[in-house]
């Protein structure tokens, strides 16, 4: 079983990292599309979301098959279970990137608040960096980097969410015409916050992969 399983796990991990790259692209592009008011780019992200979903299903199916067929133990089992758990976080992060793309389409033609969009731009870049650092830590099973990534970004993203929410609520109270835009800003901030949370989850699965321990990093 050893050689065949080793080949299978290499392929499974390659598919997982491919999915991670697709989600990374979706996150970065969704944030940029919202900042640039680029509806065409946003629609492309929405269209491409099916590729993420299909690959997630394939990885989950193959993970279950490998557990049933090879009955791996210890480190080998952690490899498969880690991917099986983390792949859900990747797909959900992709869903929130798609949501941001949809919100880019919805806000077209609405009045904008430049100060809020500046903060959204900062948060979008930070969330994209956090996600990429999380995936890098997983790819090398680097638990030290995983813990540092969670520590570096978790509170920072929470603070940026609050920086977006406060002026959005204030704008709604002052001007009824800005309500739709403000609600969209809040939704985008929530989607970015959820991507940040899923990135932290990936860091937690990195620690599991390296040590076999399930911990909370937030």
N, C-alpha and C positions, 0 to 999 in steps of 0.2 A: 504493500500500500504506500510505502514511504515516498518513492519517486513520483508516482502518479499523483498522490495528494499534494506534494510540493509543487508540481507543475500546475495543478488546479488552483492552489492558493495564490500563486503568482498571477495567474490570469484573473482571478477574482479581485485581487488587490489592484491590478491594473485597471479593471473596469470601475472599481470604486474611485480611484484617483481620476479617471476620465470623467466620471459623474461630478466629482468635486470641481474639476476644471470648467465643466459646462455651467455649474451653478455659480462659480466665481465670475465667469463672463456675464451671466445674467444679472448678478448683483451689481457689478461695476457699470454695465450698460444701462440698467434701469435707473440707477442714481444719476448718471450723466444725462440720460434722456429727460428726466424730470427737470434737472437744472437748466438744460438747454432748450426746454419746451419743444422737444423733438418727437412729434407724434409718430412719424414714420419709423423711427428707431424703436419706439415703445411698442408699436404693433408687431414688429419683427420679434421682439422678446416674447410677446404673448403667443405668437405663432409657434415659436421654437420650444415652448414649454413642454409640448408633448414628448420631445426627445428625452428630456430629463425624466419624465414620468415613466416612459418605456424602459429606460435603462435601470431605474430604481427597481421596477418589478422584476426585471431579469436578474439583478443582483440578489434580491431577496429570495427568488425561486432557487437560484443556484446555491445560495448559502444553506437553505433548508435541505436541499438534495445532498450536499456534501456532508452535513451532519448525519443524515440518515444513512448514507452509503459508507462513509469512512469511520464514523463514530470517533472523531478525534478527541484527544484528552490534553489537559494542561495547556501549554503554550499554543499548540495547534488549535485547540478549541477556542482559546481567547482570540486568535486571529479571525476566525470565522464569526464568532459571536460579536466581536467588536465591530466588524463590518456590517453585520446584520442589524445591529442597534444604530450605528452611526448613519447608515444610509437613509434612515427615516428623517434624521435631522437635516441631511443635505437636501432631500426632496422638499421638506417643509420650508427651508430657507429659499429654495427656488420658487416655491409658491408665493412667498412674500415679495420676491423680486418681480414676479408677474403682477402682483397686486399694485406695486408701485408703477409699473408700466401702464396698467389700466387707469390709475389715477392721473397719469400724465395726459392720457387721452381725455379724461373727464374734465380736467381743469382748463383745457384749451378754450380761449375766449373769455375766461373769467378774469376779474380784476386780481392783481397779484400784490403781495406784500414783500418788497425786496429784502427787508431785514430778516424776515423769516426764511426766505429762500436761501439767503447766505448761510444761515445756521444749518439748514437742511443739507446744503452742499458739504459743509464741514462734517456733519454726521454721516452722510452717505460715503464720503471718502474714508472716514474712520472705520465704519462697519465693514467696508470692502477690505481694508487692510487687516482688520481683526480676523475676518473669515479666512483670508489667505494665510495668515500666520498660524491659525488653528489647523488648517489643512497641512501646512508644512510640518507642524509638530506631529501630526498623525502619521504622515508619510514616513517619518524617521523614528517613530515611537519615542519621541523626545519629551519625556514627562516634565523636565525642567522648563523647556520652552512653553509647553502647554500651560503650566501653572503661571508662568510669567505673562503669557498672553492674556489669560483670564484676569489676572491682577491689574494689568495695564489698562485694559479697555472697559471693564465692567462698569465701574462707577462713572467713568468718563462718558460713556454712551447714555447712562441714566441722566446725567447732568444736561447733556445736549438735548435729550427729549424734553426735559423741563424747560429749557431755554426756547424751544419751539412752541411748546404748549401755552406758556404764559402770554406771549404777544398775540397768539392766535385767538385765545379766549377774549383778550382785551379788544381785539379788532372786531370780533362778533358783537360785543356789547355796544360798540360805538357806531357801527355801520352795518345795517342789514344787508347791503349789497355785497359785503365781503364774506357772508356766512358760508356760502358754498365752498369758496376757496379755503377758508379757515378750517372747515371740516376736513377737506382733502389734505391740508398740511398736517392735521392731527393724525389722520390715517397713515400718511407716509411715515411720520415719526414713529407710530406704533409698529408699522411693518419693519422699519429699520431696527427698532428695538428688539423685535422678535428674531430677526436675523442675527443680531448680537447674542441673544440668548442661545440660539442654536449653535453658534460658534463656540460658546462656552461649553455646551454639551459635547461638542467634538473634542474639546480639550479634556473633558472628563473621561471620554472613551479612550483618549490617548494614554492617560494615566492607567486605566484598566488594562489596556494592551500591554503596557510596560510592566505592570506590577500584579495584575489580577485583582486589584482593589477598586471598588466602586466608591467614589468620593464626590462631594459637591465642592465646586470651586467658586461659587458666588455667595 
